[in-house]
Amino acid sequence: MARAKTTKKVRKANQYDDPGYNYQDYWQGRDYEHAAEELAIKRLLRGKKFKHAVDVGGGYGRLSKFLTKFADKVTLAEPSQQQLDIARIYLKDTKAVAQKLVQAADLKMKDGAADLVLVVRILHHLPDPLPEFKEISRVLKPGGTFLLEFANDAHFLNRIRYGIRGKRVPRTPVDIRSENNRSNELAFVNHHPKVIIEKLQAAGFELEATLSGSNLRSPTLKRIFGKKPLLAVEKVMQPLLAPIYFGPSVWLRLRKK
Ligand SMILES: C[S@@+](CC[C@H](N)C(=O)[O-])C[C@H]1O[C@@H](n2cnc3c(N)ncnc32)[C@H](O)[C@@H]1O
C-alpha cells in the first residue's frame, strides 16, 4: 500500500533578505567577539576531524571558513539568498565550502549525511527550536557532533537583575526587541540554558561539554584593554565559568546518540 506523503509546513525564514540590512557590516568593530567564538570552536573541536560539516544558518559564511580547518567538506546551509550572495564573494577562495538554500527545520539532506553541525547566533530567531533540533539530529550520523551557541538569558548579570526584584530568570524565551520594534516579524529571544538542554535531550542528543562565551563583551572593556588582553582572559573564563552559565552566550558540544 502506498504511504501517504507528508509535507512539512515550515514558515519561510528569509528575514535576512533585506536590501536595507547587511549582516556583514554588523561585524565591523567586533573582532573580539569573532575571535572569542573561534576560540570556543577550536577548544570544543580540539583533536577531532570530520568528513562533512554543516554550518546551519551560517549567514555569509563567517564561521564556515573556520570550519574547513576541521572538516574535509563544509556546507553553508542558509535560508537567505542575500546572505548566500555575500558568501559567494566572502568565500571565493575557500573551495571546500558548498552552499545550500535551506532552513534549519528542513535541511533537505539524507539521514546521517553529516558528522558535524554548527549553529551559532540562530536560536534568538527560534522561540521553540525543538523541530530544528530534531532535524539536525536526523541529518547527523550516530555519534556525530553538534556545536551550538545561543544567547543566554540566565547570564550572571541578569540573574542579579532578576534577584534584586525578588524574581528568578524565566524559563520561557524572553523577547528582547525594543518596545517600538515589537511589530517586527523577526523573533528575537534569549533562552534559558536548562530549557535548551532539555530540548536537545528530547531530540536525541547527549551533552558532552559547555563553555561560557563572550564573557567580556563590553565596549568600555574593549576600548580600555584592546582585543589581545581580553582574549587571554576570555580563554581562561570560557571553561572556568561554564558551570554557572556566566557569560551572555553559551556554547554546548553535543553528541548524537
Ligand atoms: C545573526 S545571523 C548568524 C549567522 C552566522 N551563524 C554567524 O554567526 O555569523 C542569523 C542567521 O540565521 C539565519 N536564520 C534565520 N532563521 C533561520 C532558520 N529558521 N533556519 C536557519 N537559519 C535561519 C538568518 O538567515 C541569518 O543568516
The ligand as a Gaussian input file, in Angstrom:
#p B3LYP/6-31G(d) Opt

LIG

0 1
 C       22.708000      36.597000      13.304000
 S       22.856000      35.700000      11.824000
 C       24.099000      34.486000      12.232000
 C       24.847000      33.970000      11.030000
 C       26.025000      33.067000      11.347000
 N       25.605000      31.872000      12.048000
 C       27.067000      33.815000      12.132000
 O       27.214000      33.532000      13.336000
 O       27.725000      34.673000      11.560000
 C       21.391000      34.760000      11.828000
 C       21.256000      33.875000      10.609000
 O       20.216000      32.938000      10.869000
 C       19.537000      32.698000       9.679000
 N       18.239000      32.135000      10.055000
 C       17.125000      32.762000      10.491000
 N       16.138000      31.883000      10.701000
 C       16.646000      30.664000      10.380000
 C       16.116000      29.344000      10.354000
 N       14.863000      29.091000      10.721000
 N       16.931000      28.345000       9.948000
 C       18.201000      28.591000       9.566000
 N       18.751000      29.814000       9.586000
 C       17.981000      30.834000       9.972000
 C       19.483000      34.063000       9.022000
 O       19.180000      33.993000       7.642000
 C       20.874000      34.591000       9.332000
 O       21.786000      34.280000       8.328000

